[in-house]
């Protein structure tokens, strides 16, 4: 089908400009060769191993008989799946073949689809529900024979959103530190149907087939007579290599956007992007709203840096200093990402397109988020560049906290809902790093419930963690200062130590030294490492009470000669059953850091150098 349709939607790279146009523009980019090969030959998954023909045939038969996930087969959901599947076919993203054709197709593999509830926004920025079909390429996880389990992940670049978010927040913090009291404007652009823009190689597409029913809706029981195989020739949602492979393209786009932003020779009024008339005008907050101050960071960007472009997968963001001296920068910032996308992806031929082809930019979202402003939602977080804060949007706060409260009331949770909860709370851990301490029990429960396919019962300690998570979520909703998230220069350093008989500490920043002698009962109750951990936490409380620094967002650096206690300041790598008091210490410390609006680091000190 692909070879017989040159120059069509089925051709590799049909969504992108031809290589001869792109090479002069992108040939110096470090990802250009991979970009070029994926575009010309299609994306091939780096399989670590292949399954033998007998296993493939057996798996194909079993998966075709099993059918799709329950989330896609519910009576009120099937119409949504049918609509989305039909759209894939009509847009040329999937090739329909008969069930018998699936069986006869070389290397064919079928995997179930599911349906996810998600949120998006309309052109006014209002949150609205949406549905997304997912392709479960991890099915047969236990046998290790699914597509995702066979992929050699070592050959893929790590695609972690936290790095993009961290870069953006450090950029905003840097600009405010160098230009206090000055506006910082941002806008966001969303690549529409991102994964569907890139072709997979035919041999890979044959391994990513879904079965569905393309009539309006089947009558009675679903059967093979009204079923069809959809060979997805584009990147599927549910493929482990997909984020890395799309980031090869999107990061090139964002880097080009950054070059355009810095290019003073580009005048967007003389050479505008095709989207110039659609992008909203900048919006600025009232002058009486105070500017958040940026405390000293431990890392810095170039002194001349006043803006940048970054992104993750399909979300791109532009950040720019807004002053009378940077009017040209602001003009370029409004269109940099839009122009970069226009230069890399094939422009719409409008009425000449043989098959319906959506615009590369989501115009609906562009109307809501494409205008420069001081408030922007990026990767699920509301960034306020005026106050210098990051907040969990209200709808996410309600959804997350409601799910936790339902778990606390029911005392148990299904494996599917637990997986969702873990994903949600892991999202929050980025702006509240102390929350990582309280993910271990939930992850252990998630694994146990997935292995047994049963409900997970919440014990008292897990319930205590969830109650603390409600406090974390409220703090995230109210807004966390970016000063607590970026890498900071410590405002207070302290040292602590422990022995069999007691604990003590000292801070050169406050001049305060203290010690505490354990009772006979306490000497026996705690291990030496636990005493070291208690010492570090108690020291942080005492020193914070005597801290004379005017900084509203203190940054503490704790020194200890115990590697265990240093690690426990950041994460829970201890046995909950054997060390129950450790979790209580961690909860106490997390609450104290929230009360102080502080961030903290821990550093190991050789025992011979610890004078405490």
SERO-456330 format. One record per residue (C-alpha): residue number from 0; residue in one letter; x, y, z. Coordinates in steps of 0.001 Angstrom, whole numbers, plus 500000, padded with zeros to 6 digits. Layout:
// SERO-456330
pos/code/c1/c2/c3
NUM/A/X/Y/Z
...
END
This chain:
// SERO-456330
pos/code/c1/c2/c3
0/X/500000/500000/500000
1/X/502782/502423/500937
2/X/505005/501635/497949
3/X/502095/501832/495509
4/X/501075/505313/496738
5/X/504102/507600/496295
6/X/503516/511244/497098
7/X/500355/510450/499063
8/X/499336/510642/502736
9/X/500603/507072/503079
10/X/504146/508024/502044
11/X/506804/508310/504726
12/X/507335/511916/505787
13/X/504182/513202/504078
14/X/503453/515559/506986
15/X/506871/517226/506743
16/X/508524/519396/504136
17/X/510754/517401/501749
18/X/514365/516738/502814
19/X/515827/519017/500142
20/X/514000/521943/501763
21/X/514811/520977/505349
22/X/518483/520067/505009
23/X/519818/523628/504461
24/X/517852/524743/507512
25/X/518480/521837/509905
26/X/521673/520089/508821
27/X/523703/521532/511709
28/X/521229/520341/514340
29/X/522591/517349/516319
30/X/519380/515364/515692
31/X/519225/516037/511958
32/X/520455/512613/510801
33/X/517942/510733/512964
34/X/515246/513219/511949
35/X/516110/512653/508273
36/X/516181/508844/508470
37/X/512880/508617/510349
38/X/511277/510950/507814
39/X/512592/509186/504683
40/X/512405/505538/505780
41/X/509776/505609/508530
42/X/510327/505072/512251
43/X/511534/501609/513201
44/X/511332/500432/516800
45/X/514682/499180/518146
46/X/513639/495669/519146
47/X/515974/493874/521512
48/X/514497/490537/520529
49/X/511947/489089/518122
50/X/509344/486486/518956
51/X/509350/483255/516994
52/X/506610/482561/514444
53/X/504812/480004/516604
54/X/504595/482423/519523
55/X/503452/485241/517236
56/X/500669/483144/515727
57/X/499518/481988/519156
58/X/499563/485523/520539
59/X/497746/486900/517470
60/X/494987/484291/517804
61/X/494606/484896/521551
62/X/494462/488691/521246
63/X/491953/488608/518383
64/X/489710/486301/520403
65/X/490110/488321/523595
66/X/489095/491627/522060
67/X/489597/495104/523454
68/X/489722/496493/526960
69/X/486510/497019/528903
70/X/487026/500789/528918
71/X/486462/500786/525138
72/X/483566/498326/525137
73/X/481221/500012/527606
74/X/477895/500705/525939
75/X/478113/504477/526380
76/X/481780/504617/525281
77/X/481798/502516/522090
78/X/480484/505373/519982
79/X/483449/507531/521001
80/X/485926/504808/520049
81/X/484171/504303/516707
82/X/484311/508043/515984
83/X/488020/508280/516818
84/X/488872/505126/514853
85/X/486928/506393/511850
86/X/488836/509687/512056
87/X/492154/507812/511904
88/X/491039/506073/508716
89/X/489576/509196/507093
90/X/492749/511182/507856
91/X/494922/508475/506338
92/X/496557/507445/509618
93/X/495331/503836/509528
94/X/494796/501309/506740
95/X/491696/499095/507182
96/X/491974/495415/506240
97/X/489775/492398/506918
98/X/490246/490100/509892
99/X/491439/487389/507514
100/X/493874/489889/506030
101/X/495286/490459/509509
102/X/495917/486731/509919
103/X/497678/486531/506553
104/X/499766/489694/506981
105/X/503447/489014/507562
106/X/504600/489648/511184
107/X/501116/490908/512136
108/X/500403/491509/515821
109/X/497131/492709/517345
110/X/496863/494606/520605
111/X/493751/495789/522476
112/X/492608/499394/522572
113/X/491203/501266/525532
114/X/489522/504619/526074
115/X/490805/507322/528413
116/X/488979/510315/529830
117/X/491047/513478/529520
118/X/490594/517219/529622
119/X/491382/519845/527031
120/X/490386/523488/526538
121/X/488153/525349/524146
122/X/489054/528539/522283
123/X/488164/530585/525395
124/X/490403/528546/527688
125/X/487554/526701/529418
126/X/488348/523148/530500
127/X/486266/520605/528581
128/X/486302/516788/528613
129/X/487752/514759/525760
130/X/488264/511099/524895
131/X/491457/509432/523689
132/X/491903/505949/522284
133/X/495023/504229/523589
134/X/496741/501235/522029
135/X/497949/498860/524744
136/X/501232/497704/523246
137/X/502229/496415/526688
138/X/499541/493728/526700
139/X/501047/490329/527592
140/X/503366/492188/529963
141/X/503909/489143/532197
142/X/505334/487061/529356
143/X/507594/489855/528141
144/X/506414/489285/524574
145/X/504553/492531/523866
146/X/505917/495232/521567
147/X/506833/497541/524450
148/X/508553/494766/526400
149/X/510661/493802/523380
150/X/511881/497328/522668
151/X/515490/498003/523656
152/X/515009/501169/525690
153/X/518764/501718/525951
154/X/518712/502777/522295
155/X/516183/505535/522997
156/X/516844/508962/524460
157/X/515179/509513/527849
158/X/512139/511768/527416
159/X/511269/513200/530815
160/X/508999/516219/531094
161/X/510640/517347/534322
162/X/513740/518461/532466
163/X/511708/520718/530165
164/X/509767/522129/533113
165/X/512980/522653/535077
166/X/514604/524509/532177
167/X/511594/526797/531768
168/X/511397/527623/535482
169/X/515138/528275/535687
170/X/514830/530574/532657
171/X/511973/532552/534223
172/X/513820/532711/537559
173/X/517021/533875/535834
174/X/515245/536676/533952
175/X/513501/537937/537101
176/X/516750/537773/539108
177/X/518547/539900/536505
178/X/515558/542180/535845
179/X/513572/542593/539088
180/X/510221/544306/538811
181/X/509974/543681/535053
182/X/507269/541721/533252
183/X/507976/538291/531785
184/X/505561/537175/529052
185/X/504909/533604/527903
186/X/502784/531873/525307
187/X/502110/528224/524563
188/X/501471/526323/521353
189/X/500087/522816/520995
190/X/500930/520524/518061
191/X/497644/518978/516939
192/X/497516/515170/516604
193/X/501239/515101/517337
194/X/502017/511367/517147
195/X/499900/510987/514031
196/X/502270/513297/512136
197/X/505093/510748/511994
198/X/505084/507500/510004
199/X/506305/504182/511318
200/X/508069/501790/508987
201/X/505797/499175/507395
202/X/507417/496324/509347
203/X/506700/498216/512577
204/X/503162/499187/511575
205/X/502321/495494/511044
206/X/503079/494923/514739
207/X/500644/497642/515862
208/X/497231/496538/514609
209/X/493946/497235/516365
210/X/490616/495494/515755
211/X/487407/497536/515716
212/X/484019/497964/514062
213/X/483600/500743/511566
214/X/479834/500639/511119
215/X/477766/503132/513124
216/X/477549/500599/515929
217/X/477210/496857/515913
218/X/473871/495359/516709
219/X/473867/492728/519398
220/X/477146/490920/519981
221/X/480348/492023/518295
222/X/481580/489474/515794
223/X/484278/489030/513205
224/X/481763/489615/510416
225/X/481560/493320/511208
226/X/485133/493746/512496
227/X/488064/495272/510678
228/X/491792/495420/511324
229/X/493327/498878/511451
230/X/497018/498918/510565
231/X/498205/502127/512207
232/X/500930/503594/509990
233/X/501647/506465/512406
234/X/502985/506590/515966
235/X/500374/505127/518343
236/X/499384/506376/521804
237/X/500704/503613/524021
238/X/504025/502932/522320
239/X/507096/503245/524546
240/X/509370/504591/521746
241/X/506789/507226/520692
242/X/507774/510050/523110
243/X/511459/509768/522210
244/X/510793/509601/518479
245/X/508428/512556/518415
246/X/510784/514564/520623
247/X/513429/514165/517912
248/X/511154/516314/515749
249/X/509571/518595/518345
250/X/512864/519480/520026
251/X/514234/520434/516613
252/X/511189/522664/516152
253/X/511672/524297/519551
254/X/515398/524828/518931
255/X/514565/526486/515627
256/X/512003/528613/517455
257/X/514731/529661/519893
258/X/516998/530648/516997
259/X/514192/532711/515458
260/X/513536/534380/518815
261/X/517200/535423/519042
262/X/517457/536467/515382
263/X/517249/540267/515349
264/X/517277/540215/511516
265/X/513802/538647/511501
266/X/511027/541229/511533
267/X/507681/539426/512036
268/X/505773/542472/510815
269/X/507556/542241/507446
270/X/507710/538437/507291
271/X/504913/537075/509502
272/X/503984/533460/510055
273/X/500744/532247/508409
274/X/499164/532239/511882
275/X/499918/535902/512674
276/X/496289/537014/512273
277/X/495039/534215/514572
278/X/497464/534685/517471
279/X/495847/536822/520213
280/X/497392/540114/521268
281/X/499542/540208/524459
282/X/497756/540565/527803
283/X/499441/542135/530808
284/X/498353/541999/534435
285/X/497468/545176/536328
286/X/500384/547283/537505
287/X/499307/547080/541157
288/X/499986/543333/541343
289/X/503373/542876/543072
290/X/506355/541214/541426
291/X/507750/538102/543051
292/X/511449/538340/543850
293/X/513963/535745/542662
294/X/516416/534596/545337
295/X/520005/533708/544434
296/X/520262/530472/542469
297/X/523111/527992/542508
298/X/523175/527839/538703
299/X/522985/530684/536229
300/X/522379/531284/532539
301/X/524191/533724/530318
302/X/523874/537277/531642
303/X/522482/538441/528293
304/X/519703/535827/528241
305/X/516311/537541/528179
306/X/514154/534824/526596
307/X/513966/531335/525200
308/X/511870/528569/523661
309/X/511404/525110/525146
310/X/508882/522289/525153
311/X/508077/518652/525620
312/X/506527/516424/522920
313/X/503574/518480/521633
314/X/503684/521469/524026
315/X/505936/524399/523140
316/X/506456/527497/525280
317/X/508135/530854/524666
318/X/509447/533053/527499
319/X/510529/536676/526969
320/X/511402/539759/529014
321/X/508888/542554/528429
322/X/510442/546031/528646
323/X/510543/549088/526372
324/X/513980/547914/525239
325/X/512757/544438/524190
326/X/509841/545311/521887
327/X/511529/543465/519001
328/X/511998/540395/521193
329/X/508318/540447/522176
330/X/507293/540749/518529
331/X/509381/537673/517645
332/X/508261/535770/520755
333/X/504634/536016/519654
334/X/505313/534030/516460
335/X/508617/532136/516906
336/X/507166/528653/517562
337/X/504388/529099/514994
338/X/506933/530100/512341
339/X/509238/527191/513250
340/X/506383/524714/512810
341/X/505474/526301/509464
342/X/509074/525958/508267
343/X/509376/522266/509203
344/X/505924/520755/508593
345/X/504326/520706/505160
346/X/501883/523607/504824
347/X/498231/522835/504195
348/X/497279/522725/500541
349/X/493715/523621/501568
350/X/491307/522472/498837
351/X/494049/520551/497031
352/X/494561/518044/499861
353/X/493255/514672/498676
354/X/492411/513632/502246
355/X/491346/515834/505130
356/X/494476/517037/506917
357/X/494294/519012/510176
358/X/496447/522069/510718
359/X/499742/521309/512470
360/X/498906/523879/515150
361/X/495780/523500/517248
362/X/494056/526748/516292
363/X/491445/526226/519018
364/X/494128/526102/521705
365/X/496100/528887/520032
366/X/493135/531213/520489
367/X/493152/530406/524216
368/X/496878/530151/524977
369/X/498811/531500/521986
370/X/498822/535130/523106
371/X/501689/536393/525245
372/X/500692/536848/528887
373/X/501975/536526/532458
374/X/499892/533443/533206
375/X/500402/530225/531250
376/X/499567/526561/531779
377/X/502533/524451/530717
378/X/502660/520664/531148
379/X/499691/520772/533491
380/X/501013/523537/535783
381/X/499850/527157/536024
382/X/502940/529373/535880
383/X/502498/532923/537168
384/X/505530/534926/536051
385/X/504343/538035/537942
386/X/504163/536343/541364
387/X/506891/533835/540399
388/X/504765/530842/541391
389/X/503684/527477/540028
390/X/500234/526134/540932
391/X/498110/523055/540341
392/X/495031/524138/538339
393/X/491787/524040/540283
394/X/490207/521247/538219
395/X/493240/519016/538816
396/X/493223/519807/542526
397/X/489564/518820/542785
398/X/490077/515588/540814
399/X/493196/514524/542727
400/X/491948/515387/546223
401/X/488522/513848/545566
402/X/490131/510555/544527
403/X/492285/510517/547679
404/X/489301/511233/549897
405/X/487335/508423/548240
406/X/490238/506059/548962
407/X/490350/507131/552600
408/X/486604/506614/552969
409/X/486569/503212/551244
410/X/489879/501965/552745
411/X/490654/500206/549483
412/X/491217/501006/545813
413/X/491177/499082/542536
414/X/494427/498466/540707
415/X/493319/500598/537754
416/X/492413/503600/539926
417/X/495573/503176/541985
418/X/497652/503385/538815
419/X/495899/506649/537943
420/X/496441/508023/541448
421/X/500148/507162/541418
422/X/500538/508939/538077
423/X/498741/512018/539366
424/X/500745/512281/542585
425/X/504002/511669/540761
426/X/503075/514729/538693
427/X/502810/516792/541904
428/X/506175/515550/543188
429/X/507916/517791/540718
430/X/506917/520988/542535
431/X/506825/519331/545980
432/X/509915/517086/546031
433/X/509225/516046/549638
434/X/506186/514202/548301
435/X/508472/511536/546831
436/X/508920/510162/550335
437/X/505283/509160/550355
438/X/505053/507426/546993
439/X/506844/504201/547952
440/X/503909/502544/549732
441/X/501549/503504/546924
442/X/503902/502123/544265
443/X/504295/498874/546207
444/X/500501/498592/546418
445/X/500194/499371/542713
446/X/502590/496563/541840
447/X/500862/494103/544148
448/X/497387/494922/542799
449/X/498625/494704/539183
450/X/500156/491279/539806
451/X/497028/489936/541512
452/X/494464/491989/539540
453/X/492640/492750/542792
454/X/491704/495658/545022
455/X/494456/497034/547258
456/X/493684/497536/550954
457/X/495086/500686/552543
458/X/496794/500143/555908
459/X/497066/502861/558574
460/X/500493/504063/557419
461/X/499364/504413/553792
462/X/496271/506289/554945
463/X/498525/508633/556942
464/X/500545/509267/553796
465/X/497367/510041/551829
466/X/496166/512487/554483
467/X/499483/514292/554159
468/X/499013/514273/550386
469/X/495803/516260/550854
470/X/497925/518932/552547
471/X/500464/518787/549728
472/X/497721/519221/547138
473/X/496264/522247/548900
474/X/499727/523809/548973
475/X/500158/523057/545256
476/X/496783/524573/544431
477/X/497600/527755/546359
478/X/500886/528090/544502
479/X/504507/527150/545182
480/X/507222/529763/544770
481/X/509597/529011/541907
482/X/512324/529827/544444
483/X/511510/526498/546120
484/X/511872/524512/542898
485/X/514987/525826/541121
486/X/518495/524916/542270
487/X/519232/527455/545000
488/X/522293/528712/546816
489/X/521806/527737/550501
490/X/520863/530518/552914
491/X/521648/528371/555962
492/X/524079/525505/556495
493/X/524087/523207/559502
494/X/525844/520079/560757
495/X/524493/517268/562907
496/X/525702/513963/564329
497/X/524480/511133/566519
498/X/525924/508530/568820
499/X/524485/505710/570854
500/X/523765/508144/573679
501/X/522467/511300/571991
502/X/522267/513742/569094
503/X/523537/517260/568468
504/X/524030/519941/565882
505/X/525594/523278/565018
506/X/525106/525951/562348
507/X/527791/528507/561448
508/X/524976/530543/559868
509/X/523135/531052/563181
510/X/525917/530357/565668
511/X/523574/528004/567528
512/X/524783/524657/568908
513/X/522596/522140/570704
514/X/522596/518587/572036
515/X/520141/516069/573437
516/X/520878/513025/575568
517/X/518709/509948/574998
518/X/517010/508171/577872
519/X/517881/504525/578415
520/X/514650/503543/576682
521/X/515370/505787/573688
522/X/518885/504410/573351
523/X/517418/500961/572802
524/X/514468/502066/570664
525/X/516346/503515/567670
526/X/519122/502276/565430
527/X/522165/504505/564991
528/X/521093/505485/561462
529/X/517640/506371/562756
530/X/519244/508546/565440
531/X/521267/510266/562717
532/X/518034/510876/560783
533/X/516290/512308/563860
534/X/519325/514510/564467
535/X/519222/516027/560982
536/X/515485/516759/561203
537/X/515638/518190/564741
538/X/518616/520320/563730
539/X/516668/521789/560801
540/X/513839/522792/563135
541/X/516117/524362/565749
542/X/518275/526257/563268
543/X/515239/527571/561376
544/X/513971/529127/564626
545/X/517187/531113/564975
546/X/517621/531938/561277
547/X/518065/535714/560917
548/X/518099/535687/557128
549/X/515485/538030/555590
550/X/514886/535544/552761
551/X/511164/534586/552661
552/X/512036/531298/550957
553/X/514978/529865/552922
554/X/517183/527151/551500
555/X/518764/524758/553999
556/X/521848/522644/553430
557/X/522220/519799/555959
558/X/525570/518055/556466
559/X/525794/514615/558047
560/X/528276/511735/558084
561/X/525438/509208/557700
562/X/524765/508321/554053
563/X/521494/506682/555107
564/X/520082/509779/556806
565/X/521247/511975/553898
566/X/519326/509722/551504
567/X/516261/509639/553748
568/X/516043/513431/553576
569/X/515076/513002/549924
570/X/513383/509650/549532
571/X/512148/506550/551328
572/X/514573/503732/550655
573/X/514004/502027/553998
574/X/511824/499062/554961
575/X/508479/500315/556255
576/X/507851/497191/558270
577/X/511219/497231/560016
578/X/511462/501006/560466
579/X/507960/502430/561026
580/X/509232/505512/562873
581/X/511138/506683/559786
582/X/507912/507477/557928
583/X/506666/509576/560850
584/X/509946/511490/560893
585/X/509622/512102/557138
586/X/506039/513360/557538
587/X/507101/515718/560332
588/X/509978/517086/558247
589/X/507768/517579/555162
590/X/505205/519559/557148
591/X/507954/521703/558641
592/X/509386/522532/555206
593/X/505919/523538/553979
594/X/505374/525769/557019
595/X/508722/527482/556429
596/X/508211/527843/552639
597/X/511652/526294/552424
598/X/513616/523995/550184
599/X/516447/521826/551429
600/X/519459/519853/550290
601/X/521556/517260/552097
602/X/525245/516542/551719
603/X/527485/513792/553059
604/X/530379/514752/555295
605/X/533194/512274/556064
606/X/533016/511201/559678
607/X/536550/512344/560438
608/X/535592/515882/559383
609/X/532408/516001/561473
610/X/533312/517969/564596
611/X/529839/517625/566132
END
